[in-house]
Amino acid sequence: MNQETWTLIWVAFLVLVDIVVRVLAVIIVPRNRRPGAATAWLLAIYFIPYIGIGLFLLIGNPRLPRKRRRKQEAINEAIRLMSHGLDLGTLRPNAPDWFRALVRLNRNLGAMPISGDNGATLISDYQGSIDAMASAIRLATDYVHVEFYILQLDATTEGFFAAMEEAAARGVKVRVLLDHWANRGKPYYKQTLKRLTDIGAEWHVMLPVQPFRGAYTRPDLRNHRKLLVVDGKVGFTGSQNVTDSTYNLKKNIKRGLHWVDMMTRVDGPVVASINAVFLSDWYSETDEVVDDLELFDVSPGSGDLDCQIIPSGPGFEFQNNLKLFMSLLFAAKERLIIVSPYFVPDEGLLLAIQTACQRGVHVELFVSEEGDQAMVYHAQRSYYEALLRGGVKIFMYRKPYILHSKSMSIDDEVAVIGSSNMDMRSFGLNLEISLLIRGEEYVSQLRAVEDQYREFSRELTLDEWKKQPLRSTVLDNLARLTSALQ
């Protein structure tokens, strides 16, 4: 055959491969995937086929490996059995029907029980929360469990590490988990690991991306949880990482950026649920079952709040945090305040917020005036017009601060605080932890912090938004399309 014939054969072959790839993409990509995400992937594969296919093979499966999902299922069943029928405190009376239904939903999805007789204190001062956690560690007599998305040894966190060192020197068992991908390459990473080793802590990285060591996880799956448990009696959870408020990054320091966060200190039976989340992650990463702890051997705390922990992430069959937020949005009757640094809702969540406004609920959304992640920042902005037209009041926390807190308050009795943003990454790709609290005392603490945020923010109006330049609109819309690639 001559050269022209070979060329025709190769062209025909490539056309056939292209057709096969497109047909297979239509069959494979949409399966068990949201329509928006499926459409975004198909567009990527059709218009930039080689890059699109490569990305899909790398990050197209938003689930953890089957072995790890089976571990989570076994953990959930064990938690249900251990906590079934136990006295986990006296619940507050007269809970509305929707709240009881929500508690059942959370129990079915995330396995954790609701408990009463809990105390909870909100800490909105950045250094103050790190100091409070260090103080709790210094009182440890049995064990300290530390799990943070980002954990860095620096001048701000030195007291936290010193407290762990003092505890370990007293014979206290110190276990530490930190996300691998979020910390690798960051300032002080090697120094942090060396310090953990030197103080005698037993530490492991979460969701490691270390293929040459036989440990590989999809690189954009992250363990985004933030929690601390001391002796099973005191716990902390919220949005804050253990690092300086600049994250020690040169670009942040140059721009003068500082992060603003909230943590909640809890005592009482709910601490056992926070501990269960830690132990489940410890088992998932190490295959070690810590069986020398009486997990649900609990005692009353300093208050009478009803609390429930909701773990979520790609190890679960459903998006537990999204279902929690959706339920709360539809339950609100008078007032709904959302604080979320990364707010990229799916269609259902956006509709639920707009519906709340149409029911007459006063809805406020707090976001940052300045973004630290360009793609998320622009994707988030693409929703502002629909929100403003729907009746949502948007408050933008003034730069150079990044409002990193994550919370929701519903009317005057129920609130959620935790690590979960209201975006598709937190719903589908991150392991998160959320704390549901029923009690006016706690909501009043949260309202006071919200008032502080409002005073330091400026309200975005629809008239102002209409004046956005065309280039911003184009960037926002492009980022919105790429945000669906899950």
N, C-alpha and C positions, 0 to 999 in steps of 0.2 A: 504494500500500500504506500501511496505517496504521502508527502507532507500534508497536503490539503485534506486528504481523507482522515489522517490522524487528528488533525485539528477539528474536523467536524465531529469525530467520535468523542473527543474531550469536551467539546462544547455541549454535545448531547448528554454526556455523562454528568457534567456540572449542572445542567438544567434539570435533569432527573433528580440529582441530589437535592437541589434547591426545592423542588416540588415536594419531595419526601419529607424534608425537614419542616416545611411549612405545614404539611398535613399532620405530621407527628406533633408539632407544636400545638395545633388546635386540639388534639386529643389529650395531650399530657398536661399542658400548662393550666387550663381552667379547672382541672379536677380538684375539688375540695379547696378552692381558692376564691376569695372575694372577687366579684366581677371587675371592680376597679383595678385590683392588683393583676388579675389575669389579662385585662386589656392592655395595661402598661407593659407587661412582659411580652405580649404578642407584638406590640408596636416596636419594642426594642429588637426583637428577633427578626421582624420583617424588614425594618429600615436600616438596622446596623447588624446584620446577621452574625458575623463572626464575633463581634464584641458582645452582642446580645446573648448568643448561645454560650459563650464563655462565662459571662456573668451568671447566667441561669444555672449552669453546671456547678459554679462555685458557691453561689448564695441563694439558689432558687428554692431550696427546701428549708422552710422556716421552723423545722422541728428538730429537737435534739435527737441523737442516735437512739434507735429502738431500745438498746440495752438500758440507757439512762431513763427513758420513759417508763420502762417496766419497773425500774427501781422506784420511781416516783409513785407509781400505782401501788406498789407494795408498801411504801411508806404511808400513803394515805389510808390504806386499809388498816395498818397497824395503829395509826393515830385514832381512827374511829373506834377500834376495839378497846384501846387503852382508856379513852376518855368517855366511853359509853356508860351512862348511869352514875358517873361520879358527881359528887357535890362540888360544883365549881362556883360557889357563892350564890347569894340570893339576887335574883334579877329585879330591877326596878319595876314597879307595877304599871299597869295601864299602857303597855306598849301598843302602838297602833298596829293594825292588821298588816299593813305593808311592811313594817319593820320586822315582824315575826316571819313573814314570807321571805324577806331578804336574808334573814339569818339562816333559814333553811336552805336557800339557794347557795349561800356561801359555804355552808357545811357540806352540801352535796358536791360542790365543785372543788373546794380546797381542803376539806376534811376537818378543819379546825372548829372547835366548839365555841359557843358564846359563853362568857363567864361574867359573874357579878362581883361586887365588893372590890373593885379595883380603884386605885388612885392613879391620877395622870396629871403631870405638870408640863406645860408647854414652855420650851426654851427657844427664844428667837434671837438671842445674842450669839454671834458666831463663836467667839472665843469662850463665851460662857458655857456653851454646850460641850465643848471639848474639855473644859475644866471640870464640868459636872460629871462627865463620864470618867475622867481620871480619878475624881474623888470617890466614885463608886467602886472603881477597881481597887483602890487602896484599902477598901474595907472587905475585900474578898477573903474568904477563908477556905473555900473548896475549889472553885473553878471560875475561869473567865473565858467567855466565848465572844470572839470579835469577828465580825464579817462586814467588810466594806468594799464597795465598788472601787474606790481609790483610797489607798492607805500610804501616806508618805511621812517619812521622818524629816521634820524641819523645825524651825524655831517655834512655830505655832503649836506643833504637836509634840514637842519634846516632853512635856509633862505627862501626856498620855502614854508615851513609850516608857517613861521613867516609872509610872505607876504599874505598868505590866511587869517591868523588871523587878520592882519591889515585891510584887505579888509572887512571881516565880521564885524569888529568893526565899520566900516564906513556905515554899512547898505547894503553892497553889498551881493547879494545872491550867496553863494558858494555851488555848487553841485559837488559831488565827486563819481566816480565809480572806483572800483578796483576788480580785479579778485579774487575770493574766494580761489580756489584751489592753485593758485600760491603763495598766501600770507600766508595762514594758516600754522602754524608751523614754519614759517620763523622768524628770529630775529626781534624783535621790533614790532611784529604784534599787540599784545594787546596795546602796548604803542601808536602805530600809530592810532588805532581806538579811543582810549581815547583822543588823541590830537585832532582828527577831531571833536569829540563830544564837547570837551571843547572850541574849537574856534568858534563853532556855525555852522559848515558846515553840510549840509544835505548829508549823505553818504549812499551808498549801496554797497554790494558785488555783483559781476557779476557771473552768472552761478553757484549759490551756490550748494554745495553738502552737504545738511543738511536734511537728510531724516526724522529725528525726529522733525523737525520744518515744515515739509510739503513742503520742497523745495529740490528737487533732480534733478540733471542734470548728465548725463553720465560723470564720473570723468575725462576723458581725452579730453573733449571739453573745450576749453579755450577762453576767450576773450583776445586776444593778442594785442589789439590796444593800441596805445600811442598817446594821443592828448590833447591839451589845447586850449580853446577858451576864449577870454576876450572881453566882450561887443559886440561880433559879428564883431569886427573890426580887431582883431589880432588873429592869430592862430599858433599853433605849431604842427608838427607831424614828425614822423621818427621812429628810432629804439630804442631809449634810454628809459629805465625805470627811475623812480624817486627813486634812491637808490645810495649808494656808489658804486664805480667802482669795488669793491670786492664782492658786494651783501651781505656783512657782514657775509658770511659763513666761518666757521673755516677752511673747506677743501680748499677753495679758498685762504684764507689768508696764510695758511700753504704752499701752492704751489706758492704763490706770484702772483696769477692771477689777472689781471685787465682787465675790459671790455673797448673796444673802440667803440664809437658810433657816429652817425650823426643825427642831427635834422634840420628841416627847419622851419624858421619863415616866415609866409606869412601874407600879408594884401591885402585887395581888396575883390571882390565878392566871391572868392573861400572859404573864411572863412565861409560863410553861409553853404556850403556843409559839411565842417568839423563839424560845429555845428549841422547839420542835422543828422550826424552819431551819435553824442553824444545823441541828443534828442531821436533818435530811440532806442538806447540802454537803455536810462533812462526809456522810456515807456515800453520796453520789460521787464525790471527788476521790475518796480514799478507800472505799469498800470496807471501812471500819465502822462497826456498830458500837457506839459508846453505850454500853448496857449497865454501867455502874451508877446510873442516875435514876432517881425516882421522879420521872418526868412530870407526872400529874399529881404528885404529893404536894398539894398547894395549901396555902393559908390566906386568909383575908388580907387585903391591902389597906391603904390609908383612906380610901374613899368608897363610894357605893356606885361607881360608874359601871355600865355594861359595856364590855369590850369584846371584839372578835378580830382575829388576825386572818387576813385573806392573802395567801401566797398565790402568785400567778407566774406564767411564763411558758415557754415552748415545751416544757416537760409535762404540761397539763393538756388534756384533750381540748378544753375550751379556753377562751380568753376571759379568765375569772375577773380581772380588774375592769375590763370593759363592761361586763354584765353588771358588776357592782355599780359603776358610775351611771349606767343607763337606768338601772332601777331607782337610784336616788334622784335622777333628773325627773323621772315621771312621778316620783312621790312628793316632790316639793310643792308646797301650797302657797307660801308667802315670799320667801327670800332664799336665793341660791347664790352663793359666792364661790367662784372657782379661782384658784391660784395655780397656774401651770406655766412654767418657763417655755416648754415646748408643746404648743397646742396645734396639733394637726389632726382634726377629727375625721372619722370615716363618715359616710353618708348618714348612717343611723344616729350617731352621736350628735351631728349637726342638726338633724331633724328634731331630736329630743330637746335640744336647747331652744330651738325656735318655737317648739310646741309649748315649752314652759312659759316663755314670754307671752305667747298667745293666750295662755290660761290666766294671765295676770300676775305671774310670778316675777318679782324683781330679780333680775339676773345681772351679776357683775362678773367680769373676767379680768384678772390681773396678769399682765405679761410684762416683759422687759422692753424698754424703749430701744435698747441696743442689743443685738444678738451676738453670740459667741460662735455659733455654727451657721455659716452662710446659707446652706441649703435648707435647713430646718427653719431658719429665720424667715426666708422668703416664702417657703411653703405655708408657714403660719400666717403671714401677711395676706395671702391670697384668700383667706376666709373672713377677713375683717369686714368687708363690705356687706356680705350676707349676714353676718352677726349684727352689725349696726342697723341694717334695715329691719332685722327681726326684732330689735328692741333691746339687745344686749348693751350694757354700758361697759366700755373697754377702758381700763386704766393702765397706763404705761409707766412702769417704774423707771424713774429717771436714771440716765447714764451718769457716771460710768459704772453703775452697779448692775449686776445680773441677778434678777430675782429668780432664785433657784428653788424656792419653796414649792411644795406640792400639797394642796389641801382642797377640801370642799366642805362647806358648811351649809346645812339644809335646815331652813326655818330656825328654831331656837333650841333644838334638842339633839340633833345628830350631826356628826362630823366625821370626816375621813382625813387622815394624814399618812404620808408614807413616802416611798421612793418612786412611785409611778407617775410619769407624765401623762398627759392626755394626747398621745400621738400613737401612730401605728407601730413605731418601734417598741414602745412600752407595752402595747397590747399584744404584739406578736413575736418579738425578738428578744426582749429582756426578761430575765427573772426578776420579779419585783415583790415587794411586801407592802401591804396596806393595813392600816389599823382603823377599824370602825368603832366609834365611841358614841354611846347614847348617854346624855346627861347635860343639863343646862350649865352646870359648873364649868365643864370643859369648853363648851361652845362659847361661853362668855370670854374665856381666855383667848380663844381663836378670834373672836370678834374684835377684841382689843388690838391684836396684832394686825388684823385686816384694816382697822382704822389707821394704824401707823403707816401701813402700806399706801393707803389712799392719800394720806397727807403728803407722802413723798412722791406721788405719781401725778401725772397729768391725764385728763380725760381726752380720749380720741373721739372726735365728732365725725359724723358722716360728711359734713361740709368740708372739713379738713381733708378727709380721705379722698374725696373726689378730685382734689388738686394734685394727687400723686402724678409724677411724670410718667410718660408712656414707657420709658425704659424700666422703671420699677415694676410696672404692671406685667411687662413681658418676663422679667426675671421671676416674679412671684408665680406666674402661671407655669413656667417651665419647671420650677422647683416643686410645684404642686403635682405635676405629672410624675416626676421621678420619685416622689415620696411614696408612691404606691407600689414600687418595685420590691415586693416581699414574696 
